[in-house]
């Protein structure tokens, strides 16, 4: 099992090329199952999660080639609408195949999901959407089984759910009649999925809003060449890291429009940002000012940057409050950050962070993708040496993170144990 050895205290300098978005490419890979065809996806990050989704597509019967950021998917031979427990338990996004399989085969058998180690993340909204579309939904030995043809319906989500919005969209594009999704998620990754589906010939209106209208079509195109959007969470992670460590970096191949609230918060905290097209020049200011954040659905502050922001605030010149309203128990990183010398108190879903003058290296353990990022950030700012174990989590969501960090001056080494 690999670990990172990190020697902190080195300011950053240089250029970072942002990879394609993990949370965009996974549902788009799943969406290729909706219709038999040949698809080319570009700017695909080489991640543990994209490799897992590739494996799942191949189990279903697709032929997949992947090299140098280009993925070619042939779904004409798919004949097994089953997502087995052995795969789904390792990555929650595997559940994205539920809607596509139900759409194409009028049958889907998908294991209940796994993935990150923190907290319950129920799929009840996914199942309510499938039932609203007129399919029969049952639970059989840990598998969700969906049977029957989907029909247009009104779907009203009690809370905004990215996952449920994805599955409802993909199940509805070929359903007979009109489907209206109220309180739909409107994250950039949902918009990217809609771009992919409409390029295939789907009839979807209301993009970038919380009300989506889908008029079912009988057939979709059987080929498409599509480019994945930049990863806004990776971009935010590098910008946070730069402010914490001090220095000057330029991000390339980024969409600043997807990061508006994060950029505003970074500037409040002391970062100097220059935005030009698809690049961001970030310079650290004098010290880190304490800035409170509360996570919220897009365009609010993303829950996937909550842990990284906490690492930043651990060195602020004052106290800050971090509230997670999306995943209220997403705080496994608190104890590990405190091992590095941070002073963080947790009261339910509220973290009170007392800024300290210095962090110190120590052995720490990753528990999920974003917690891993927060520990790496904190370790890079700490004195001495930090060992970060269980880094297979970070490999799920960040492409070659140690290489990118080394290229801008960080002292980080991957070691096999």
C-alpha positions as CSV (number, residue, x, y, z in Angstrom):
1,X,0.0,0.0,0.0
2,X,1.5,3.3,-1.1
3,X,2.0,6.4,1.2
4,X,3.3,9.9,0.7
5,X,6.4,11.2,2.4
6,X,6.1,15.0,2.6
7,X,8.6,17.5,3.8
8,X,6.9,20.8,4.3
9,X,7.8,24.5,4.1
10,X,8.5,25.0,0.4
11,X,6.6,27.8,-1.4
12,X,5.1,27.0,-4.8
13,X,6.0,28.5,-8.2
14,X,5.1,27.4,-11.7
15,X,2.3,26.2,-13.9
16,X,-0.4,23.6,-13.3
17,X,-2.5,22.0,-16.0
18,X,-6.0,21.2,-14.7
19,X,-7.3,17.7,-15.6
20,X,-10.8,16.8,-16.8
21,X,-13.4,16.7,-14.2
22,X,-13.9,13.4,-12.4
23,X,-17.5,14.2,-11.4
24,X,-18.3,15.0,-15.1
25,X,-16.6,12.2,-16.9
26,X,-18.1,9.3,-14.7
27,X,-21.8,10.0,-15.5
28,X,-20.9,10.7,-19.2
29,X,-19.2,7.3,-19.4
30,X,-22.3,5.8,-17.9
31,X,-24.5,7.7,-20.4
32,X,-22.8,6.0,-23.4
33,X,-24.8,2.9,-22.3
34,X,-28.1,4.5,-23.2
35,X,-27.8,3.8,-26.9
36,X,-25.6,1.4,-28.9
37,X,-22.9,3.5,-30.5
38,X,-19.2,4.5,-30.7
39,X,-18.1,7.4,-28.5
40,X,-14.9,9.4,-28.1
41,X,-14.3,11.2,-24.9
42,X,-11.4,13.7,-24.6
43,X,-9.7,15.3,-21.6
44,X,-10.4,12.1,-19.5
45,X,-8.4,12.0,-16.3
46,X,-6.5,8.8,-15.6
47,X,-7.9,8.1,-12.1
48,X,-8.7,5.1,-10.0
49,X,-12.4,6.0,-10.4
50,X,-12.3,6.3,-14.2
51,X,-10.6,2.9,-14.4
52,X,-13.3,1.5,-12.1
53,X,-16.1,2.8,-14.4
54,X,-14.2,1.4,-17.4
55,X,-14.2,-2.0,-15.7
56,X,-18.0,-1.7,-15.1
57,X,-18.7,-0.7,-18.7
58,X,-16.7,-3.7,-19.8
59,X,-18.7,-6.0,-17.5
60,X,-21.9,-4.7,-19.0
61,X,-20.4,-5.6,-22.5
62,X,-18.8,-2.4,-23.8
63,X,-15.4,-2.3,-25.4
64,X,-13.2,0.5,-24.0
65,X,-9.8,1.9,-25.1
66,X,-8.0,4.6,-23.1
67,X,-4.7,6.3,-23.8
68,X,-3.3,9.8,-23.3
69,X,-6.6,11.3,-22.1
70,X,-8.7,9.9,-24.9
71,X,-11.3,7.2,-24.2
72,X,-13.0,5.3,-27.0
73,X,-16.2,3.5,-26.0
74,X,-18.1,1.0,-28.1
75,X,-21.5,0.1,-26.5
76,X,-22.9,-1.8,-29.5
77,X,-22.1,-5.1,-27.9
78,X,-23.6,-4.4,-24.4
79,X,-25.8,-7.3,-23.3
80,X,-25.5,-7.6,-19.5
81,X,-27.4,-4.8,-17.6
82,X,-25.9,-5.7,-14.3
83,X,-23.6,-3.7,-12.0
84,X,-22.1,-6.2,-9.5
85,X,-21.4,-5.6,-5.9
86,X,-17.7,-6.3,-6.3
87,X,-17.4,-3.1,-8.5
88,X,-20.1,-0.9,-7.1
89,X,-18.9,-1.2,-3.5
90,X,-15.6,0.5,-4.4
91,X,-17.1,3.6,-6.0
92,X,-20.5,5.2,-5.4
93,X,-20.6,6.7,-8.9
94,X,-21.1,3.2,-10.3
95,X,-24.7,3.8,-9.4
96,X,-24.8,6.2,-12.3
97,X,-25.5,3.3,-14.6
98,X,-29.0,2.7,-13.2
99,X,-30.8,5.2,-15.4
100,X,-28.9,4.4,-18.6
101,X,-29.4,0.6,-18.2
102,X,-33.1,1.1,-17.4
103,X,-33.4,3.3,-20.5
104,X,-31.8,1.0,-22.9
105,X,-32.8,-2.5,-21.6
106,X,-35.9,-1.7,-19.6
107,X,-34.1,-3.7,-17.0
108,X,-31.3,-2.9,-14.6
109,X,-29.8,-4.8,-11.7
110,X,-27.4,-2.5,-9.7
111,X,-25.8,-3.1,-6.4
112,X,-26.4,-0.6,-3.6
113,X,-23.4,1.7,-3.7
114,X,-20.2,2.1,-1.7
115,X,-17.3,4.5,-2.1
116,X,-16.2,7.0,0.5
117,X,-15.9,5.8,4.1
118,X,-17.8,8.7,5.7
119,X,-21.5,8.6,6.6
120,X,-24.7,7.4,5.0
121,X,-25.5,8.6,1.5
122,X,-28.9,7.2,0.7
123,X,-30.2,6.4,-2.8
124,X,-33.9,7.0,-1.9
125,X,-34.2,10.0,-4.3
126,X,-32.8,7.9,-7.2
127,X,-35.4,5.2,-6.5
128,X,-38.3,7.7,-6.1
129,X,-37.4,9.2,-9.5
130,X,-37.4,5.7,-11.2
131,X,-40.7,4.9,-9.6
132,X,-42.2,8.2,-10.7
133,X,-41.1,7.3,-14.3
134,X,-43.4,4.3,-14.0
135,X,-40.8,1.5,-13.6
136,X,-41.0,-1.3,-11.1
137,X,-38.3,-0.9,-8.4
138,X,-37.5,-3.7,-6.0
139,X,-34.6,-4.6,-3.6
140,X,-33.3,-8.1,-4.1
141,X,-30.4,-9.4,-2.0
142,X,-28.6,-6.0,-1.9
143,X,-29.4,-5.1,-5.5
144,X,-31.8,-2.5,-6.9
145,X,-33.8,-4.1,-9.7
146,X,-35.6,-1.8,-12.1
147,X,-38.1,-3.3,-14.7
148,X,-40.3,-1.8,-17.4
149,X,-40.4,1.1,-19.8
150,X,-40.1,4.6,-18.4
151,X,-42.8,7.1,-19.1
152,X,-42.7,10.9,-18.8
153,X,-43.5,12.2,-15.3
154,X,-43.2,15.0,-12.9
155,X,-40.3,14.5,-10.5
156,X,-40.0,16.8,-7.5
157,X,-36.9,16.3,-5.4
158,X,-37.3,17.3,-1.7
159,X,-33.6,18.2,-1.6
160,X,-31.2,19.0,-4.5
161,X,-29.3,15.8,-5.4
162,X,-26.7,15.6,-8.0
163,X,-26.8,11.8,-8.2
164,X,-30.5,11.5,-8.4
165,X,-30.7,14.3,-11.1
166,X,-28.2,12.4,-13.2
167,X,-30.1,9.1,-13.1
168,X,-33.5,10.8,-13.7
169,X,-32.1,12.7,-16.7
170,X,-30.6,9.6,-18.3
171,X,-33.7,7.5,-17.6
172,X,-36.0,10.1,-19.1
173,X,-34.3,11.0,-22.4
174,X,-35.9,8.1,-24.3
175,X,-39.0,7.8,-22.1
176,X,-42.4,8.3,-23.9
177,X,-43.7,11.8,-23.1
178,X,-42.5,14.7,-21.1
179,X,-40.6,14.6,-17.9
180,X,-40.2,17.7,-15.6
181,X,-37.6,17.6,-12.8
182,X,-38.2,20.2,-10.1
183,X,-35.4,21.2,-7.7
184,X,-32.9,19.6,-10.0
185,X,-29.2,20.0,-9.3
186,X,-27.5,22.6,-11.5
187,X,-23.8,21.9,-10.9
188,X,-21.4,22.3,-13.9
189,X,-21.1,18.5,-14.0
190,X,-24.9,18.3,-14.6
191,X,-24.6,20.9,-17.3
192,X,-21.9,18.9,-18.9
193,X,-24.0,15.7,-18.9
194,X,-26.9,17.7,-20.5
195,X,-24.5,19.0,-23.2
196,X,-23.5,15.4,-23.9
197,X,-27.1,14.1,-24.0
198,X,-28.3,17.0,-26.2
199,X,-25.4,16.5,-28.6
200,X,-26.7,12.9,-28.9
201,X,-30.1,14.3,-29.9
202,X,-31.9,14.4,-26.5
203,X,-34.5,17.1,-26.1
204,X,-33.7,18.9,-22.8
205,X,-34.5,22.5,-21.8
206,X,-33.8,24.4,-18.6
207,X,-30.1,23.8,-18.5
208,X,-28.3,25.6,-15.6
209,X,-31.6,25.9,-13.7
210,X,-33.4,23.9,-11.1
211,X,-36.3,23.0,-13.5
212,X,-35.4,20.6,-16.3
213,X,-37.8,19.6,-19.0
214,X,-37.1,16.4,-21.0
215,X,-39.2,15.4,-24.0
216,X,-38.4,11.8,-24.8
217,X,-37.1,10.8,-28.2
218,X,-37.2,7.4,-29.8
219,X,-33.6,7.3,-31.0
220,X,-30.3,9.0,-30.2
221,X,-27.2,9.4,-32.4
222,X,-24.9,6.4,-32.4
223,X,-21.6,8.3,-32.4
224,X,-20.1,11.4,-30.7
225,X,-16.8,13.1,-30.1
226,X,-17.0,15.0,-26.8
227,X,-14.6,16.9,-24.5
228,X,-14.8,16.7,-20.7
229,X,-14.9,20.0,-18.7
230,X,-12.0,21.0,-16.4
231,X,-12.1,19.8,-12.8
232,X,-13.2,22.8,-10.7
233,X,-12.4,20.9,-7.4
234,X,-8.8,20.1,-8.5
235,X,-8.4,23.8,-9.5
236,X,-9.8,25.0,-6.1
237,X,-7.5,22.6,-4.3
238,X,-4.4,24.0,-6.0
239,X,-5.5,27.6,-5.4
240,X,-6.0,26.8,-1.7
241,X,-2.6,25.1,-1.5
242,X,-0.9,28.1,-3.0
243,X,-2.4,30.5,-0.5
244,X,-1.4,28.3,2.4
245,X,2.1,27.7,1.3
246,X,2.9,31.1,-0.2
247,X,4.1,31.6,-3.8
248,X,2.8,32.2,-7.3
249,X,1.2,29.6,-9.6
250,X,-0.7,29.8,-12.8
251,X,-3.6,27.3,-13.5
252,X,-4.2,26.4,-17.2
253,X,-7.2,24.8,-18.8
254,X,-9.5,25.9,-16.0
255,X,-13.1,27.4,-16.2
256,X,-13.1,30.3,-13.7
257,X,-16.9,30.7,-14.1
258,X,-17.3,27.3,-12.3
259,X,-15.4,28.7,-9.3
260,X,-16.9,32.1,-8.6
261,X,-17.7,31.7,-4.9
262,X,-14.4,29.9,-4.3
263,X,-12.4,32.7,-5.9
264,X,-14.3,35.3,-3.9
265,X,-13.5,33.5,-0.7
266,X,-9.9,33.1,-1.6
267,X,-9.6,36.8,-2.3
268,X,-11.2,37.5,1.1
269,X,-8.6,35.2,2.7
270,X,-5.7,37.0,1.1
271,X,-5.1,35.5,-2.3
272,X,-4.3,37.8,-5.2
273,X,-5.9,36.5,-8.4
274,X,-5.6,37.5,-12.0
275,X,-8.1,35.8,-14.4
276,X,-7.5,35.7,-18.1
277,X,-9.6,33.4,-20.3
278,X,-9.0,29.8,-19.1
279,X,-6.1,30.6,-16.8
280,X,-5.8,31.9,-13.3
281,X,-2.6,33.5,-11.9
282,X,-2.6,33.2,-8.1
283,X,-0.3,35.0,-5.7
284,X,-0.3,34.7,-2.0
285,X,-0.7,37.8,0.1
286,X,0.6,38.7,3.5
287,X,-0.9,36.1,5.8
288,X,-4.1,34.2,5.7
289,X,-7.3,36.0,6.9
290,X,-10.0,33.9,8.6
291,X,-13.0,33.5,6.4
292,X,-16.2,31.5,7.3
293,X,-17.8,29.2,4.8
294,X,-21.0,27.2,4.6
295,X,-21.3,24.5,1.9
296,X,-24.3,24.6,-0.3
297,X,-25.5,23.3,-3.7
298,X,-24.0,25.0,-6.7
299,X,-23.4,28.0,-7.0
300,X,-22.7,27.8,-3.3
301,X,-19.4,26.7,-1.7
302,X,-18.7,23.1,-2.7
303,X,-18.7,20.4,-0.1
304,X,-15.8,18.8,-2.0
305,X,-13.6,21.8,-1.0
306,X,-14.7,21.9,2.6
307,X,-11.8,19.8,4.0
308,X,-9.2,21.7,2.0
309,X,-10.6,25.0,3.2
310,X,-10.2,23.7,6.8
311,X,-6.6,23.0,6.2
312,X,-6.1,26.6,5.0
313,X,-8.0,28.1,7.9
314,X,-5.9,26.1,10.4
315,X,-3.1,28.7,9.7
316,X,-5.3,31.8,9.5
317,X,-4.7,34.8,11.7
318,X,-7.8,34.2,13.8
319,X,-10.8,31.9,14.2
320,X,-13.2,30.7,11.5
321,X,-16.3,28.6,11.3
322,X,-16.9,25.9,8.7
323,X,-20.4,24.5,8.3
324,X,-21.2,21.6,6.0
325,X,-24.9,21.5,5.1
326,X,-24.5,19.0,2.2
327,X,-22.9,16.1,4.1
328,X,-23.3,16.9,7.7
329,X,-20.9,14.2,8.9
330,X,-18.1,14.8,6.5
331,X,-15.4,15.6,9.1
332,X,-13.2,12.6,9.4
333,X,-10.2,14.8,8.5
334,X,-10.6,16.9,11.7
335,X,-8.8,14.4,14.0
336,X,-6.0,13.9,11.5
337,X,-5.5,17.7,11.0
338,X,-5.4,18.1,14.7
339,X,-2.6,15.5,14.8
340,X,-0.6,18.0,12.7
341,X,-1.1,20.7,15.3
342,X,-4.4,22.3,14.1
343,X,-6.9,23.4,16.7
344,X,-10.3,22.4,15.4
345,X,-13.4,21.7,17.5
346,X,-16.4,19.9,16.0
347,X,-20.0,20.4,17.1
348,X,-22.3,18.3,14.9
349,X,-21.8,19.8,11.4
350,X,-20.0,22.9,12.6
351,X,-16.2,23.1,12.8
352,X,-14.6,25.9,14.8
353,X,-11.1,26.5,13.6
354,X,-8.6,28.4,15.7
355,X,-5.7,29.5,13.5
356,X,-2.2,28.5,14.7
357,X,1.2,29.9,13.8
358,X,2.6,26.6,12.7
359,X,1.8,23.0,11.9
360,X,4.2,20.1,12.6
361,X,4.7,16.9,10.7
362,X,3.2,13.6,12.0
363,X,1.9,10.3,10.6
364,X,-1.7,10.7,9.4
365,X,-4.2,8.6,7.6
366,X,-6.5,9.4,4.6
367,X,-10.2,8.5,4.9
368,X,-11.7,9.8,1.7
369,X,-10.7,11.7,-1.5
370,X,-11.1,15.3,-0.2
371,X,-9.8,14.5,3.3
372,X,-6.7,13.1,1.6
373,X,-6.2,16.4,-0.2
374,X,-6.6,18.4,3.0
375,X,-3.9,16.3,4.8
376,X,-1.5,16.8,1.8
377,X,-2.1,20.5,1.9
378,X,-1.5,20.7,5.6
379,X,1.6,18.5,5.4
380,X,3.1,20.7,2.7
381,X,2.7,23.7,5.1
382,X,4.0,21.9,8.2
383,X,7.5,21.8,9.6
384,X,9.3,18.5,9.4
385,X,8.2,15.3,7.8
386,X,4.6,13.9,7.4
387,X,3.7,10.4,6.3
388,X,0.2,10.2,4.7
389,X,-1.1,6.7,4.5
390,X,-4.0,5.1,2.5
391,X,-3.4,7.4,-0.4
392,X,-5.4,5.2,-2.7
393,X,-8.2,7.6,-1.8
394,X,-6.4,10.5,-3.4
395,X,-5.8,8.4,-6.6
396,X,-9.6,8.1,-7.0
397,X,-10.0,11.8,-7.6
398,X,-6.7,13.6,-8.5
399,X,-4.6,12.7,-11.5
400,X,-0.8,12.5,-10.7
401,X,-1.1,14.9,-7.8
402,X,2.4,14.3,-6.5
403,X,3.8,15.0,-10.0
404,X,1.9,18.2,-10.4
405,X,3.0,19.3,-6.9
406,X,6.6,18.4,-7.5
407,X,6.6,20.4,-10.7
408,X,5.7,23.6,-8.7
409,X,8.2,23.1,-5.9
410,X,6.6,20.7,-3.3
411,X,8.7,18.1,-1.7
412,X,6.5,15.0,-1.9
413,X,7.4,11.4,-2.6
414,X,5.2,8.3,-3.2
415,X,6.6,5.2,-1.4
416,X,5.4,1.7,-1.7
417,X,5.1,-0.2,1.6
